[in-house]
Structure formats: structure tokens, C-alpha cells
Amino acid sequence: MPELPEVEVVRRGLADHVAGRRIAAVTVAHPRSIRRHAAGAADFTGRLAGRVIGAARRRGKYLWLELADSAAAEATQGDDAVLAHLGMSGQMLVADHEQPDEKHLRVRITFDDDGPELRFVDQRTFGGLSAHPLAPAVGGGLLPEPVAHIARDPMDPAFSLDDAVAGIRRRRTGLKRALLDQTVVSGIGNIYADEALWRAKLHWARPTENLTRAQGRAVLTAAAGVMDEALAQGGTSFDALYVNVNGASGYFDRSLNAYGRADRPCPRCGTPIRRDPFMNRSSFSCPRCQPRPRTAHP
């Protein structure tokens, strides 16, 4: 699943290529891709046609395009937005009209300037687009209603490190589970949780109630650092499904220290990286650098 750096790469591309442009028409090629828009395809296309795309925004792993009625700078904040769920294979691609349609093209958005169009491509159809009112969010700001409960992420200028640490320590669960809880801190997924825990030398099953404030600050600071480095390399792409708006892959997978490195030497101490089952996924850690605590959550 795309995590914060991958989604931020896409957001920046959308900000560069579609913000400020007026939508001419929307075509839905697969109904499953707008299933989260409860009013259906006709309402979805009607709500977008004629609107101007304002800011491209993100919180954590969630991405949306604000809709406005005017291209004037003061009107770029509308009262609703198109929320994009990328799922496991969703792509937001900017493409010229003459470029052949992708095999898994699901939604096409064209603009009145006859410039490049925006295509939502999704091989597995787990993702989708939907339009929602903007609502006051937890932690401040306006977010599309379905994601208004999402906490701020470590790369948000308004993120409070101390508040996030306090939220983690209140959870009474395993540390990695708390890091993945988007209502506590957003944007961190399986990949960057493992990388942050490796950097902070903390085991994924450490009980949050036993976590010191210094350890909490260390792991969240590590998460921000690793995601910032991943962003600089275009995110982590393990296959052709994770791309930016121009279809290019990221290269941070070459810099991973723990995730996906089972049985390979730890870059810090040389001990083989261990893989453990975790929530129908996997956790990767160094047995020496990240010893399992005597009391641990599953």
C-alpha cells in the first residue's frame, strides 16, 4: 500500500499539473472505482463538471483535490473535494489526449484548456474516487468528511511530537500497532514503521504503556527522517504499480535497512534480519539491535 512519501509524490505532481484548471468533463469507465461515492456516477460527474481544481492536499496517506468555482487565488478553497483512495494499485496519471488509454483506466477527467487530462488507473480496483464536503478535522484544518478523523502526520508543520507520543503511550498495545493507527499519528505504514523502529532500536512488539517519552520521540523522529529521505527518492516502488503522475517509479527500496530484508545482514551489526508474522503482514527487525522485550504484545 502507498504510504506518506508515495502519496506526497503524487500530490506534488497534481499540484504542478492540474491545480487551477477547470474540469470540462468526467467519464467513469468502471463503476467500482466510484463506489465510495454513494450518490452514483451521474452525481459524481455532475459535481465535478465545470468546477476548478484548487489545492492538491494530503494528510497522512490520504489525498484530495479541493473544488472551487473560480480560478481566483482567494477561491481555491472550495467547500468540497475529490478524495482519492489509491488502494493497492491506484495511479493518478497526467496524460496527453493522444496517448493510448491504459488497460486499467477507470476514470478520465478532461479540462477546458484542452491540455493534458487526468486519469485514474487501477488494476485491482481496490482504490477509487469520491466527492465529499470538507469538514473540521481532528487536530485542525478541513478534510473530506470520511477522513476527518485522521491525525496529523510527522511531516505536517502543525504536527505536535509531544501530543503524538502521549497518544501512543495511552494506547496499551504493541508499538508498531500504535504507529499504524492513523487516529494517533498518520502516514506511517508497514514499510516505514519497520524502518523507523530499526533506526530507533526498538522492537515492534514493545508495549506502548512501557514506552518512555524519549523512546516515543525517537521513533517518531526516525519515522519523519526515513519518510523525508524516501520522498527525496520518489518513494518506494516494489513494482510498476507505484508511480508518480508521469509514470515514474521511486527508488527508496534500495535504501531500506530492515523491511523486506529477511535473512540478510543488518546494515548496523551484521546479524541476519528476522521476519515475523504481523497482522496478516510481516515485521522485519534485527534480533540484536532490536531485542524483543520480556513482556510484549502480539
ABEGO torsion letter per residue (X at the ends): XBBAAAAAAAAAAAAAAABGBBBABBBBABAAAAAABAAEAAAAAAAABGBBBBBBBBBEABBBBBBBABABAAAABBABBBBBBAEAABBBBBBBAABBBBAABABBBBBAAGBBBBBBBBAAGABEBBBBBBBBBBGEEBBBAAAAABBBBAABAABBAAAAAAAAAAAGBBAAAAAABAAABBGBBAAAAAAAAAAAGBBAABBAAABBAAAAAAAAAAAAAAAAAAAAAGEBBABAABBBAAGBBBAAAAABAABGABGBBBAAAGBBBBBBBBGGBBBBBBAAABBBBABBBX
